[in-house]
Amino acid sequence: MSTEIEASPTPGGPERPQSPRDVALASALLELKDRLAATTYAAYLPVHGRPALRGAVAVDTPCGFTVPSELSLEDMRQPTARAYRTGELIVAEADEVRELIRQVPELFLHSPFPMAVASVPLVEAGRTFGCLSVRWSRTQTRGTPVAPDDLRLLQTVAEKLAGQLHHLAEAGLSMEAPTVPIFIAPAPMPLPDAGSTPAADQLGRGVTGTTFLYQLRRLSTQLAGAVQIRDVLTAAQDQVMAPFGASALMLCLVQEGRLRVVGSSGFSRDEVGHVEGTPLSRSTPETDTVTLVEARLHQSGDASARTSEPRANDNQGNQPRAYMPLIANGRSIGCCILEFPAPWHCSPADEEIALTALMLGQIGQALERVYAQEVEHAFARTMQESLLPPSLPLTPETVVTSRYLPATEGAAVGGDWYDAIPLPDDRIGLVIGDVEGHSPQAAGVMGHLRSAVLAYATEGHEPATILERTDRLLRILGTSRFATCCCLWLDPATGVAKVATAGHPLPLVSPAPGELTALDVPVGPPLGLGDDHHYEQQEITLGPGTITALFTDGLLDTRALGPDDALTRLGTVFSCDQVRRYLPIR
């Protein structure tokens, strides 16, 4: 018997050379493909230096992309690992595989519908070379156990293949798994019948692996730029909801034992409200999908597809729905609900379910990543706001106001801070600073510095002395972050101000509309550089009606204009008469 082997090269790359070992593996798999009606066919070989098996060759069937790429030999729950370790044919029926998925949710991405598995070791002369693994969907076995004739054929093919591998190994060929498996194309389809067109015949064969790769690539590209949950929802709408013809989509995450709807499209507010907050202890299609880690398809009119008691605006169960778990980091973290506008004439194909599961796996990963970032940012914002002054001091001689906004939309929290401190002798201290970076760690350092400056100022120290002490404190704290800071101490009775700055932009001073006074104050290095620097301060006199502005560099927009032009523009805006209209200055 002769077999032609066609290897599927990596898209955009050269076809890999075929070794005699790979030809032997491919010939065995294609013989199984010709004589068995299974879903996937794969050959596994051991990984160098680790107790694991990796796919070496697989048949490029519609669901071939679901073949597990690597299996741990230490997990005896896996049928293929068990076959390799025991040297026996292992069969796991669909119910056993389903129970395994509940224990290891990440396996759902490889078996999103009920599947039976048969794995046989490749043993010859006391050496185990690898395993052959074949999987059947429940539609192929019609819910019955795998046929004994199929298992005998699998055993026979494995014995012949093991003999071939033994001879090749004796000749010096490696029996270790490659980094990436070879996917081989099955035999070409028969020519179309008379009267049919080649195009119609090709379309009748269904989608191909390239179609799946195209859809996954588009989804991956869109999710890579997702920074908020609404971005993930948009990607799900564009790449899952629309291509599969769904009319509505809902994404839910598990939080504190309940389902929380994090995004929806096409569902009414009542439908979203009935899912929101559902405890996992209650059995509904949504919660069962999460806890049992299985896909659920409900045809039109199936009452079990409804989430709870009948309610208004839910179409009374007339539209089909698909409930799919969201898998991330090996856990079932939530579910996706897809609703379709018209009844299914037939259930979705296995490969469509598998592709949807794989795409939702990416969406689940993105949701968990983005949600974790949003929680971290919310925590940091709360911490940051709690470290800023709750109110500014009021005095008859001065008007103090502040504005605290991110420089760009979606910017992370950071270490910018300000303070207005009542000083001895009815003076007032203005402080502004900026810790390097945008993170909760930067906000934490900011809290230390604000507390230190506040304490030193309350003790009556001058601006330059405060910067020196704060510089030493920052090095004692052991942080690798540096910070800039500017202190201005003002005596409203005399208008005398003392200014010192550590790497921070100097304040802008406008004595009258349209006028801007340049300050001649030495700018010391940022805090925390470790040089034990001596800072200098200067005295200036501010007349009645003078506006003084302290700011951080985020206000300058130096990327677009450059530092000099940005500062000039800011000074022009700051000194205009319109600014004074917002302040009660006479």
N, C-alpha and C positions, 0 to 999 in steps of 0.2 A: 504494500500500500504506500503510495507516494502522496505527500502533502505539500502544498505550496504555502509558504509563510510570507505574509505581508506585514512588516513592522510599521506601526504608526509613529512617525518621527515627531519630536517636539515641535509645536508650531513655531515657525520662524527660524528653526535650527536644523542642522544636518541630521540625517538618519544615522543612528548608531550602528556600528558594525555588528554583525551577527556571529557570535561564537558558537561552536558546536554544542556547548552546554545550553545556551539559550534556544538553539534550534530544537534540541531534544525536549526541553520544557514546553516550548510552543507547540510542537507536534503532539505531545500528550494532551495539552489543553484543547487543541482544535479537534482531536479525536473525541474528547468528551463533549465538546460543543456540538459536534455532528450527531451524537447519539443520545444526548440528554437534553431535556427541555428545562434548563436551569436559568437562573438569573445572572449569576457571576461565576467566573472560573479563574482561579489564581494559583500560582505556584510560589511557595515561600522558601527562602534559604536563610541560614543562620547569619547573624550580624557579627562582624569581627570584634572581639574584645568585650562583648556585652551579651547577657542572657536574653536574646531577643531574636525574633524572626522578622524578616522584611520581605515585602513583595518583590519578586524578581521578574516574573512575566504574568500578564493577565490578558484575558480576551476583552476586546473593546466592544462589549455589549452596551445597550442603552443605559444600564445601571452599573457599568464597569467602573465609573468614577467613585462609587461608594465602597469599593474594596478597601479594607483597612490597610494602611501603608506599613504599619509596624505593630507587632504583638509581643508582649512581654512573656517570656517563658516562665517567669515566676508566678504568673497569675493562672493557676490551674482551672479557673472558671472558664477560661477561653477554650473552646473546642480544639482549635488548631494547636495551641500550646500543649493541651493535654495529649493530643495525638502524638506530638513530637516527643514528649517526655515519657509516655507509656509504651510507644511503639505499636499502638493499636488503632484501628479504625474507630473514630468517635463521631457519633451522630447526636446532634442537639436539635430537637424538634422546635417548632415555632414558640410554643409556650415556655420552654426552657430559655430560649433566646430572649423572649420578652421579660422574663424574670431577671435575667442577667442585665438587661438594659436598665431596669429599675435600680439595680445595685450600682451600675456604672453608667450614669446618664449620657456621657459623651459617646457611647456606642450607638445612641439613637441616630447620630449623623451618618452612620454606616448601615444601619438597619432601621429605616424609618417606617417600615411596614412589616407585618409578621413574616418571618423568614426562617426556614430550616437550614441547618449547616451540617455538612459532612466533610470531615477532614481525615486524610489518610497519610501516615508517615511514609517517607521514601527510604526504606531500609534495605541494605544489601551488605553481606559479609560483616555483619555486626556493627555497621556504621549507619547512622541516620543522617541523610543528606538534607532533608527538608520535609515539606508537606505539600500535598495538593488539597485545595479547599474549594468546595462547590456549595453554592447557596441557591435555594429555591424560595420563591415567594409563595404565600399561601394560595394564591390564585393558581399557581402551577401545580401544587400538590392537592388542590381542592380540599385543604384542611386535613388530609390524611397523612399518615407517616410516609417518609421517603420509601419508595418502592425497593424491595430487596434486590431486584434485577439491576437497578441503578447503582446500588452499593457494591454489588459484585463486579460490575463494569469498572467502577472507580478503583476497586482493589486491584483488578487485573491490570489496568493501565498504570497504576502506581508501581506495581511489581516490575513491569517491563521497563518503566522509566528509571527506577532505582538501579537496575542492572546497567543501563546505559550510562548513568552518572558515575557508577563505580568504575567502569572502564575509562571514562574521561578523567576521573580523579587520579587513577593509576598512571595516566599519561601526563599528569602534572597540571591539569586545568583547575582553576580555583572554584571552590564550591561555596564561596561567601557571597552574600547578597550584594547587588549593586546599590548605589545611592538612590537611583530612581528606577522604577520598574519599566519594562518594555510592555507597551500595550499593542497587541497584535490584532489585526482586523480579521474577522471571520470570513469564510468563503463568500464570494460575490453572490448577490441575489440572482435568481433566474431572470432571463430576459422577459420583458412584458409580453402578455398575450396579444394576439392579433386584435387590432382595434383600439388598443390603449396607446397612450403617448408616453415616451420616455420620461418627460417631466412629471406627468401624473404618477407614473410608477415610482419615481424617486421620492416624491412628496408622500406617497403612501407608506413609505418605510418609516416615517416618523422623524423626530429630531435626532441630530447627531451629537457626538461629543463636542464638536466645534461649536455648535449652538449653545451647549451648556457652558463651555468655556467663555464664550462671548458674554453671556448673561452674568456669569460670576465676575468677570473682569469689570463690567460696567458697574456692578454693585460695589465691588471692592474700591474702585476709583471714587465713587461718590461717598462711601463711608469713610474713606481716608481723610476727607475734609470736614467731617462732622465734629462740631465742638459743642453743640447743644442737642437736647433730646429732639427738638423739632427738626433738626437736620437729619437725624436717623429716621424719623417718621417720613420725611420727604423722600428719602432714599427708598424706604419700603413702599411708598406709593408709586414711585417711578419705576422701580425695578422688580417688584413682586406683585403688587396689586394690579397695575395696568397690564403687564405682559400676560398674566394668567387670567385676565378677564374678570377680576373680582370687582364688585360694586362698593364694598365696604371693608375696612380693615381696622383692627383694634390691637394695640400692643399693651400687655400687662406685665408687671414685675411683681415678684413676691417681696413684701416688706412686712416684717413683724408678724408673719403667719397669715397675712391677708393679701389678696390681689389688689394692686393699685394700677389703674389705667394711666399710663404715661403718655399715650397718644392715640388718636382715633381719627378716622376719615370715613364719612358715609353713614355712620351710625347715628341714630338720634340721641339727644341728651338723655332721654329716659333709659335707652338701652345701655348707654355708658354708665349711668347711675346705678343700674341694677347689677352690673359687674363690679363696680368700684367698691372696695372694702369687703368683698366676699371672703370669709375665712376658709382656709384650706381644709378645715375639718368638715366642711359641708360638701357633699358630693354634687357637683355640677359638671357639665362638659368642660368648662374652663379649668376648674380645680383638678378634675380627674386627669386631664391632659398633663398637668404639672406633676402631680404626685405619682401617677402611673408611668410617666414618661412615654407616652404613645400618641400617635396621630389619630384623630377621630374625624370621620367623614359622615355627615348627616345629610341625607337626601331630602328633597322637598317634602314637607308635611310630616317630618319626623319630630314628634313632640319632644323627644329626648334632647333635641338640639337646642331647646330653649334654656336659658340660664336659670330661670326660677319660675315663679308663678306667672300666669298669663298677664300681659300688660298691654297698654295702648302702644300703637306705633311700632309693633315688632313684627308686622306682616303675618301674625298668627302662624308662624312656622312654615310659610309657603316658599321660602327661599333656602337653597342648600348652603351649608356652612362647612368649613374645614377648621378644625382646632389643632394647632401644632405647638409642641413645646419649644421654648427658647432655651438653647443650651449654651453655656459659657463657662469656661474653665472647669469643665467636667461636671457641672451642676445644672440641674433644671431650675432656671431662675425666673421663669414666667411662661407666658403663652401668647400666641398670635391667633386671632380669630379672623378668618376670611369669609365674607359672604358673597354669593354669586347671584346675578340678576335673574337667571333662568334655570330650570331644572336640568340636571345632568342626564344626557341620554345614556351615558355609561360612566362608570366610576373613572376618576383620573388614573392615567397610566402609572405604573410603578415608578418609571423614570421621572415623571412629573412630580410625584410625591417626594422622591429622593432629592431632586434638584431644589424643591421648595424647602425641604429640611436643611439642606446645606446652606442655602441663602439665608434662612432664618437663623442658622448658627452664627453666621457673620453678623447679622443684625443684633443677635443676643450679646455677642462680644462687644459690639459698638455701644449698645445700650448700657451695659455694665460699666464700660470705660467712661462714657460721657456722664452717666449718673454719679459715679464716684467722684469725677472732677467737679460736678456741680455741688455735691455735698461738701467737698473739701473747700471749694470757693465760698460757699455760704457760711461755713464755719469760720473761715478766715475773715470774711467780711464782718461777721458778727464780732469776732475778736478785735478786729481793727477798729470798728466803730466804738466798741466799749473802751478802747484805749485813748480815744480822742476826747477833748474836753466837751462835757455835756452842754456847757454854756460859756459865754464870753463875759468878762467883767465889764460892768457899766460904770463909767465915771462922767462927771459933768464936763470935763475938759476934752475927752476923746470919744471917738466913735470907732468901734472895732467890729468888723464883719468878716465872714469867712465863706469859702465855697470849696467843696471837696468832691471832685468828679474824676472818673477814669479818663485818661487822655484819649483813648480810642475805644470804640464799641467792643464789648466782649473782653476787655483787658482783664488780666488776672489781678487779684489783690496784691498789694505790695507793702513797702515800708515807708511810704510818705506819711509825715505827721506834722502837726502844728500845735501851738499852745499859746495862750495869752495868760500871763501869770501876774497876779497882784504882788508888788514888791514893797519892801519897807519904804517909809517916807512918801507914801502915795504915788510911787512910781509904778510903771507897768512894763512887763517884759514880753516881747514878741519873739517866738521861736518857730522855726520851720526846719524840717530835715527830710532826708531821703535815704533809706537803707537800700543797698544794692539788691536787685532781684525783685521778682513778683511771685511770692509764695507765702504760705503760712509761716515758714521759718523767717522770712523777711519781716513779716508783721510781728512775730515774737521778739525779734531784736529791736524793732521799733518801740515796743512796749518797754523794754529795759531802758532804752535811751531816753524816752520821754520821762519815765519815772526818775531817772538820774538827774536830768536837767532840772526838773521840777524841784527835786530835793535840794540840789546845789543852789538854785536861785532863791528858794525860800530861806536858805541860810545866809543870804546876802552877798554871794560871790559875784564878781564881775564877769561879763561875757567871755573874755579871753581865758580866765581861770576855769570857768565851767567847761569850755571846750577841751582844755588840757586834762582835766579830771575825767571827763567823759571818754576821751581818747584812751586813757589808761584803763578805765573800766571795760571798754569794749575789748581790749586785748586780754584782760583777766577773764572775761566770759568765754574766751577760747573760740569765738566764732570766726569763720573765714571771710565773713562779709564786712565790707567797709561801708561807711555812711558819710553823707555830707550834712552840714548843719550851719544855720545862721542865727545869731542872737542879736536882738536890738533892745536895749534898755532905754526907756523914755521917761523923762521927768516932765509931765505936762505943764507944771508951773513955770518952768524956764525954757522949755522946748529943746533942751539938751538931750541928745541921744548918743549912746555908746554902742558901737557896732563891731562885731567880730564874726568871721566866717571861716568854716573849715571845708574848703572845696565846693561851697554852695554859691549859686548866683547871687550877686549883690542885690539888695532891695532897690526898687525903683522909687524915686522921690519926685513928686510933681508939686511945686510950690503954688502954681497958678495954672489955669486952663491954658493948654498949649505949651507949657514949659516943662522941661525935664532936667533935673540936676543929676550929674554924674557923681557918684561917690568915689572918693579916693581912699579906699580901705584895702589893706593887704589881704589877699586871699590865701589862707593857709591850706595845707594838704587835707584830704579827707580823713575822717576819724578811723582808727583801727589799722593803719598801715604799719604800726610798730616802730616808728622812729622817735617816739617820746618828744614830739615837736612842741616848740614854744609858739603860742599863737599871740598875735597882736590885735589891739582894738583901737578904734579911732572915735573921736567925739565930733559930732556934727550938730548944728542948730537947725531946728525945724520951726519955721514961722507959723502963725495962725493960718488955718485953712490948708495946710500942706497935707497931701495924701501920700502915704508910704505903703508900698505893696511888697510883701514877701511872697515868693512863689517857688515852685519846683520846676525842673527842666522839662517836665511833660507839657507845660504850657507853651513852650517855645516852638515846637514843630520843626526841629532842626533838620530832620531828614529831607524835608521838602525845600527849605530855604537856606540852610546853612546857619551856623550859630550867630554870626554877626547880623545878617539880614533878619533873622527871626527875632533877635533882641530889639532891633530897631523898630520892627513892626509892632511888637508888644508895647514898646515905649510910646509909640505914636497913638495906639489905641488907648493906653492907660492915661495919657495926659489930656485926652480930648475932653471937652466940656460935658459930653454926654455921661461920662462916668460919674461926675459930681452930682448929677440929678438923682442918682440912686442913693446918695449919702446925704444925711441932714447936716451939710456943712454950709455955714453962712459966709 
